[in-house]
Amino acid sequence: MTGQKNRFKTTEKLWDLDDKQLKTPKHDAMVLWLMDKDNYSQYLSFDNVVKSWERKYSLAETRVLSEVPIMSSPTFIAGYADLKITGRYECEFVDYKDIFISHVIEVKPKIESFGAVLRQINSYKKFMNNVNNQYYIFTLDSRFDSQFESQGIKVLHPPEEITIEDMVKMYDL
C-alpha cells in the first residue's frame, strides 16, 4: 500500500480542530439554559402566522434540538450546531408543504478567535442551505458583537441578572 486513505468523517478531525470550550461546564450550562423555552423565548420569536406568496401559514409547533450534525455530504459532518430551534408552520391550504424557520445557535462562553467562529458559522450557513435559517452566537464575550452583526450573525448574551456560575450550579455541573 502506498499511502493511507484519509478516513475522517468530520471537519474537526480532518482539520485537527479542537474547541476545548465544548468540554467545559460553562459551555454545557449555557446550552442547557438556552434549551429552556422560558429562556430562549427572551431572545427568539416565532410569529404565530407568517405569509409567503399570498398564503398564510400558522405556527404548529416548535422543536429544540442540541448537537445537530451539519452535513456537507451524505457521509461527511461539517460540524455540530449547539442548538437548532425550529418552528414548523402549516399552510391554511392542505396541499401546500409546511415551512420551517430555524434559529441556529452556536454557544461560545468566550470568543477565542473571531475568524475561527466566523468560518464555523459561515460553514453552517453554506451546508444547511436554508434561506429561512437565522444564525446566532450565544456568548459571555461582547468584544466582537458589531463585527458578527455586520456579517449577518446575531449575538445573544445571557441576562445580567444571571451569571455563568449560576447556570453551572443550576445544572449541577
Backbone bond lengths (Angstrom), bond angles and torsions (degrees), N, CA, C in turn:
res aa  C-N    CA-C-N  psi(-1)  N-CA   C-N-CA  omega(-1)  CA-C   N-CA-C  phi
1 M - - - 1.449 - - 1.536 107.99 -
2 T 1.327 116.21 134.28 1.457 120.88 -176.13 1.515 113.61 -86.88
3 G 1.271 118.33 -22.54 1.465 120.68 -179.07 1.512 110.11 -169.48
4 Q 1.311 115.25 160.01 1.455 119.87 179.65 1.512 109.01 -92.90
5 K 1.315 115.83 132.25 1.462 121.10 178.61 1.525 109.97 -73.21
6 N 1.327 116.49 139.55 1.456 121.29 177.42 1.523 108.76 -69.87
7 R 1.303 117.77 118.09 1.459 121.72 -175.55 1.530 112.58 -111.77
8 F 1.319 117.09 16.83 1.449 119.08 -179.93 1.515 110.62 -66.32
9 K 1.320 116.39 144.12 1.455 122.13 -178.14 1.522 112.37 -111.78
10 T 1.323 117.29 -1.78 1.456 120.03 177.79 1.523 110.08 -134.44
11 T 1.325 115.40 151.37 1.465 121.18 177.04 1.516 110.46 -61.46
12 E 1.334 117.11 -37.48 1.458 120.71 -178.81 1.525 111.08 -57.34
13 K 1.330 116.90 -43.81 1.461 120.68 -179.77 1.529 111.02 -74.29
14 L 1.321 117.44 -42.32 1.458 121.90 -178.63 1.522 111.08 -59.96
15 W 1.320 116.67 -44.32 1.453 121.21 -176.95 1.526 112.28 -94.70
16 D 1.345 116.48 2.34 1.455 122.46 -178.95 1.534 111.37 57.27
17 L 1.320 114.89 45.30 1.462 120.48 176.08 1.524 108.18 -89.71
18 D 1.298 116.98 137.56 1.456 120.47 178.10 1.518 108.25 -140.87
19 D 1.322 115.72 98.35 1.457 120.91 178.20 1.522 107.45 -81.57
20 K 1.320 116.33 96.97 1.457 120.79 -175.68 1.531 112.80 -63.78
21 Q 1.338 116.80 -19.19 1.464 119.63 179.13 1.530 112.11 -67.72
22 L 1.345 116.85 -23.53 1.458 120.22 -178.15 1.522 112.38 -62.21
23 K 1.304 116.49 -23.73 1.464 121.42 -174.38 1.522 112.48 -104.03
24 T 1.324 117.13 20.56 1.463 119.88 -177.17 1.522 111.38 -107.45
25 P 1.330 116.58 152.31 1.463 119.84 175.53 1.532 112.37 -59.55
26 K 1.339 117.67 -33.07 1.473 119.87 179.57 1.518 110.87 -62.53
27 H 1.324 116.62 -46.72 1.471 120.68 -179.75 1.528 109.89 -61.43
28 D 1.336 116.36 -49.82 1.468 120.32 -179.60 1.521 111.54 -59.44
29 A 1.325 116.71 -43.65 1.465 120.48 -179.10 1.525 111.13 -62.51
30 M 1.340 116.55 -41.40 1.466 119.64 179.99 1.523 111.04 -66.17
31 V 1.336 117.51 -39.86 1.471 121.01 177.59 1.525 109.83 -64.28
32 L 1.328 117.12 -49.54 1.466 120.83 -178.87 1.530 111.51 -61.25
33 W 1.316 116.69 -41.04 1.466 120.61 -179.76 1.525 110.16 -63.45
34 L 1.321 116.85 -42.40 1.464 120.58 -176.63 1.527 112.47 -75.29
35 M 1.316 118.26 -16.78 1.471 121.04 177.77 1.531 111.77 -71.24
36 D 1.308 116.89 -20.83 1.462 121.99 -178.88 1.532 109.67 -74.52
37 K 1.320 116.55 128.47 1.471 121.00 -177.26 1.522 112.69 -57.01
38 D 1.338 116.84 -38.55 1.468 119.57 178.70 1.526 111.31 -61.07
39 N 1.317 116.41 -29.82 1.459 120.55 -178.47 1.531 112.12 -86.55
40 Y 1.339 117.99 -49.66 1.467 117.54 -178.02 1.521 112.18 -68.45
41 S 1.327 118.05 -25.87 1.472 119.39 179.61 1.534 112.28 -70.94
42 Q 1.338 117.61 -11.13 1.468 120.46 173.29 1.531 110.94 -69.80
43 Y 1.328 116.35 -22.53 1.459 121.90 -174.72 1.525 113.93 -113.74
44 L 1.321 116.05 -36.68 1.462 121.62 -171.97 1.511 109.96 -110.76
45 S 1.305 115.46 143.13 1.457 117.58 175.93 1.519 109.29 -127.34
46 F 1.296 113.67 142.00 1.455 121.09 173.09 1.514 106.22 -115.98
47 D 1.323 115.99 114.03 1.454 119.65 177.73 1.523 108.65 -62.20
48 N 1.325 116.27 144.03 1.460 119.06 177.95 1.524 111.95 -69.56
49 V 1.335 115.55 -27.63 1.472 120.42 -179.92 1.523 108.22 -137.79
50 V 1.336 116.48 135.65 1.459 121.30 172.44 1.524 107.81 -125.61
51 K 1.328 114.95 152.11 1.461 119.82 177.89 1.522 108.92 -116.34
52 S 1.318 115.58 137.08 1.447 122.27 177.72 1.517 107.95 -144.34
53 W 1.331 115.57 123.87 1.466 121.11 179.18 1.526 111.23 52.34
54 E 1.317 115.46 44.72 1.475 121.61 177.60 1.525 113.47 66.18
55 R 1.308 117.68 13.63 1.459 121.04 175.38 1.521 108.23 -109.24
56 K 1.311 115.45 147.85 1.456 120.78 -178.51 1.528 109.19 -104.37
57 Y 1.334 115.40 131.04 1.455 122.23 178.15 1.525 108.83 -119.14
58 S 1.331 116.48 137.99 1.466 121.31 179.83 1.525 110.32 -112.23
59 L 1.330 115.64 142.29 1.459 120.56 179.38 1.521 109.63 -63.60
60 A 1.329 116.02 122.28 1.461 121.12 -179.63 1.530 111.22 -99.20
61 E 1.338 116.95 -37.99 1.461 120.09 -179.37 1.520 109.64 -164.93
62 T 1.325 115.19 160.51 1.467 121.32 169.47 1.523 107.02 -121.98
63 R 1.320 114.24 149.10 1.459 120.12 -176.67 1.518 109.03 -137.20
64 V 1.332 116.65 136.10 1.461 122.45 179.58 1.528 108.23 -113.16
65 L 1.332 115.39 122.28 1.462 121.17 176.54 1.521 108.79 -123.43
66 S 1.325 115.90 143.73 1.460 120.75 178.88 1.522 109.79 -120.03
67 E 1.353 115.41 150.30 1.463 123.13 -178.75 1.527 110.83 53.33
68 V 1.317 115.00 56.44 1.467 122.90 -177.26 1.531 109.12 -84.30
69 P 1.345 118.07 122.19 1.461 119.61 178.67 1.527 111.44 -66.18
70 I 1.324 115.70 134.98 1.457 122.56 175.57 1.523 105.65 -105.21
71 M 1.312 117.44 112.68 1.460 122.09 -173.89 1.527 110.73 -94.83
72 S 1.335 116.19 131.10 1.463 120.26 173.96 1.524 110.76 -96.27
73 S 1.316 116.24 -14.05 1.461 123.59 173.13 1.523 105.00 -157.89
74 P 1.322 117.60 173.18 1.475 117.44 -178.59 1.523 114.69 -60.00
75 T 1.349 117.96 -19.89 1.461 119.43 -176.28 1.523 114.10 -122.57
76 F 1.333 119.00 5.06 1.459 120.68 -176.14 1.523 110.16 -125.50
77 I 1.317 116.38 126.05 1.464 122.21 -179.17 1.520 108.73 -94.03
78 A 1.339 116.58 120.44 1.472 121.59 178.67 1.521 111.13 -77.55
79 G 1.310 117.06 -25.07 1.454 121.84 -179.97 1.515 109.86 168.07
80 Y 1.316 115.87 -171.91 1.460 122.20 178.97 1.522 108.59 -130.08
81 A 1.307 117.03 126.15 1.464 120.52 173.86 1.525 107.58 -78.13
82 D 1.324 116.33 133.04 1.464 119.08 179.77 1.518 110.96 -60.97
83 L 1.333 116.81 -44.03 1.464 121.02 178.73 1.516 110.31 -141.77
84 K 1.315 114.67 143.93 1.466 121.50 171.83 1.524 105.80 -135.88
85 I 1.318 114.68 112.39 1.467 120.66 -178.56 1.527 106.56 -110.22
86 T 1.328 115.88 115.96 1.457 121.25 -170.08 1.520 111.57 -119.02
87 G 1.319 114.71 135.33 1.460 121.39 171.05 1.520 108.79 -102.29
88 R 1.328 116.09 130.80 1.469 120.95 176.07 1.515 108.25 -103.99
89 Y 1.321 115.51 125.12 1.462 122.06 -177.76 1.521 109.69 -112.56
90 E 1.333 115.50 130.50 1.467 121.25 178.07 1.516 109.56 -99.94
91 C 1.336 115.27 142.42 1.455 120.88 178.96 1.521 109.94 -80.92
92 E 1.334 115.42 150.25 1.467 119.29 177.81 1.526 111.48 -68.10
93 F 1.332 117.37 -20.21 1.461 121.52 176.60 1.521 108.72 -99.42
94 V 1.303 117.56 130.93 1.458 123.21 -171.93 1.534 113.15 -61.05
95 D 1.307 118.77 -34.55 1.464 121.32 -172.98 1.523 114.79 -80.13
96 Y 1.312 119.13 -0.57 1.456 121.50 -178.03 1.526 110.56 -98.03
97 K 1.339 115.66 144.36 1.462 121.23 -179.30 1.526 110.71 -72.45
98 D 1.322 114.90 153.17 1.455 120.95 176.14 1.528 109.98 -66.68
99 I 1.329 116.11 156.44 1.460 123.10 173.26 1.529 107.03 -109.12
100 F 1.327 115.65 139.10 1.459 121.12 177.94 1.520 108.87 -117.14
101 I 1.322 116.62 128.99 1.458 121.94 175.93 1.526 106.71 -120.73
102 S 1.342 115.51 119.98 1.459 120.26 -175.54 1.517 112.07 -116.34
103 H 1.325 114.05 145.49 1.456 123.22 172.46 1.533 105.47 -109.61
104 V 1.327 117.01 111.88 1.457 122.81 -178.21 1.524 107.45 -100.34
105 I 1.335 115.90 122.36 1.462 120.67 -171.75 1.527 110.81 -122.64
106 E 1.306 114.88 126.30 1.467 122.01 174.00 1.524 107.08 -102.67
107 V 1.325 117.34 127.03 1.456 122.72 -178.35 1.523 109.14 -99.27
108 K 1.312 115.79 125.07 1.461 122.51 178.58 1.529 108.23 -137.15
109 P 1.338 118.68 103.10 1.459 118.41 176.81 1.532 111.65 -53.15
110 K 1.337 115.91 -41.31 1.464 121.11 177.37 1.531 107.96 -136.31
111 I 1.318 117.13 139.32 1.461 121.46 176.25 1.530 107.05 -84.78
112 E 1.318 116.78 104.03 1.467 121.07 179.54 1.528 110.99 -75.41
113 S 1.344 116.39 -35.74 1.459 121.26 -178.76 1.523 108.88 -147.14
114 F 1.331 116.78 117.03 1.460 121.11 177.91 1.526 110.40 -56.11
115 G 1.330 116.92 -48.29 1.468 121.35 -176.83 1.518 113.09 -62.05
116 A 1.327 117.28 -41.61 1.465 120.49 -179.07 1.531 110.98 -64.57
117 V 1.326 117.31 -42.74 1.467 120.77 179.78 1.532 110.18 -67.86
118 L 1.319 116.84 -40.83 1.464 120.73 177.92 1.527 110.42 -61.67
119 R 1.328 118.03 -45.18 1.473 120.88 177.72 1.517 110.81 -61.83
120 Q 1.318 117.20 -40.80 1.462 121.53 -179.99 1.528 110.66 -59.99
121 I 1.310 116.75 -49.83 1.465 119.84 -177.50 1.527 110.92 -70.92
122 N 1.323 118.12 -37.80 1.466 119.92 176.26 1.524 111.32 -63.21
123 S 1.331 117.54 -33.67 1.471 120.63 174.45 1.528 110.04 -64.60
124 Y 1.323 116.74 -43.07 1.464 120.01 177.69 1.520 110.68 -59.78
125 K 1.333 116.29 -44.28 1.470 120.38 178.93 1.529 110.40 -57.82
126 K 1.315 116.04 -44.91 1.465 121.24 -178.04 1.519 111.16 -63.61
127 F 1.310 116.85 -48.60 1.457 119.92 -173.05 1.524 113.63 -82.57
128 M 1.320 118.17 -26.74 1.464 119.74 176.68 1.519 110.27 -77.53
129 N 1.322 116.91 -32.65 1.457 123.47 169.17 1.534 114.28 46.53
130 N 1.298 116.95 50.58 1.460 121.05 177.88 1.528 107.72 -129.60
131 V 1.322 116.62 118.04 1.464 120.45 -177.23 1.522 112.32 -64.51
132 N 1.328 117.82 -18.84 1.456 121.04 -179.75 1.529 112.99 -86.93
133 N 1.329 118.25 -3.29 1.462 120.41 178.41 1.519 110.59 -79.08
134 Q 1.320 115.49 144.58 1.459 122.57 172.59 1.521 106.82 -122.58
135 Y 1.330 116.56 141.72 1.457 121.41 -171.99 1.526 111.22 -116.00
136 Y 1.343 114.72 140.96 1.461 121.66 -174.17 1.527 110.25 -139.98
137 I 1.326 114.29 157.65 1.459 122.49 166.37 1.527 105.94 -120.63
138 F 1.311 116.76 130.01 1.459 122.56 174.62 1.519 106.26 -107.08
139 T 1.331 116.93 112.70 1.448 120.82 -170.82 1.527 112.21 -146.97
140 L 1.321 115.15 158.63 1.461 121.66 172.28 1.526 110.25 -87.03
141 D 1.316 116.29 -16.18 1.464 125.00 -172.55 1.530 110.18 -91.52
142 S 1.318 117.87 124.01 1.474 120.37 -178.12 1.534 113.31 -110.45
143 R 1.331 117.36 9.60 1.469 120.17 -175.71 1.528 114.13 -62.33
144 F 1.327 118.45 -31.38 1.459 120.79 -172.72 1.533 113.20 -115.96
145 D 1.322 116.97 19.51 1.468 120.53 -176.23 1.527 112.52 -52.83
146 S 1.312 117.75 -52.58 1.469 119.83 -174.72 1.527 111.25 -66.53
147 Q 1.328 117.51 -33.02 1.459 119.85 179.20 1.534 111.18 -69.11
148 F 1.331 117.12 -42.60 1.466 119.37 176.77 1.533 110.52 -64.73
149 E 1.326 116.46 -44.34 1.470 120.64 179.41 1.528 110.91 -58.99
150 S 1.341 117.17 -37.15 1.470 120.05 179.52 1.525 111.79 -67.21
151 Q 1.331 117.03 -16.89 1.460 121.77 178.50 1.532 112.02 -99.68
152 G 1.336 116.30 9.42 1.462 120.25 177.94 1.516 114.14 82.65
153 I 1.318 117.27 17.54 1.463 122.09 179.24 1.521 107.31 -112.41
154 K 1.328 115.85 118.89 1.458 120.01 -179.02 1.527 109.85 -80.17
155 V 1.320 116.14 142.43 1.462 121.49 -179.74 1.518 109.00 -109.66
156 L 1.326 115.16 129.60 1.461 122.40 179.06 1.524 108.66 -116.16
157 H 1.327 115.66 143.36 1.465 121.64 177.59 1.527 108.31 -127.01
158 P 1.337 117.22 146.58 1.464 118.65 175.57 1.529 110.05 -60.52
159 P 1.311 117.40 152.25 1.464 119.31 177.28 1.526 110.60 -62.04
160 E 1.324 115.44 149.92 1.465 120.45 -176.89 1.523 113.15 -61.09
161 E 1.328 117.06 -28.03 1.472 119.16 -175.32 1.531 113.50 -76.44
162 I 1.331 118.18 -7.14 1.463 120.02 177.09 1.527 109.21 -123.24
163 T 1.317 115.88 132.02 1.460 120.51 179.56 1.526 109.55 -97.78
164 I 1.313 115.65 164.53 1.462 119.57 176.57 1.520 110.51 -63.86
165 E 1.324 116.31 -32.85 1.474 120.16 177.22 1.529 110.31 -63.88
166 D 1.356 116.76 -38.41 1.465 120.57 175.91 1.528 110.61 -60.95
167 M 1.340 115.48 -42.72 1.469 119.58 -179.75 1.527 110.70 -63.64
168 V 1.326 117.19 -44.04 1.457 121.41 -179.32 1.535 109.88 -61.26
169 K 1.336 117.13 -44.22 1.468 121.43 178.53 1.534 111.05 -65.25
170 M 1.327 116.14 -39.33 1.457 122.15 -178.42 1.539 111.28 -55.05
171 Y 1.322 115.88 -36.67 1.478 120.94 -176.43 1.529 111.97 -106.27
172 D 1.336 116.26 9.94 1.464 121.67 176.05 1.527 111.78 52.32
173 L 1.342 114.86 48.85 1.471 120.37 -178.46 1.518 111.45 -98.62
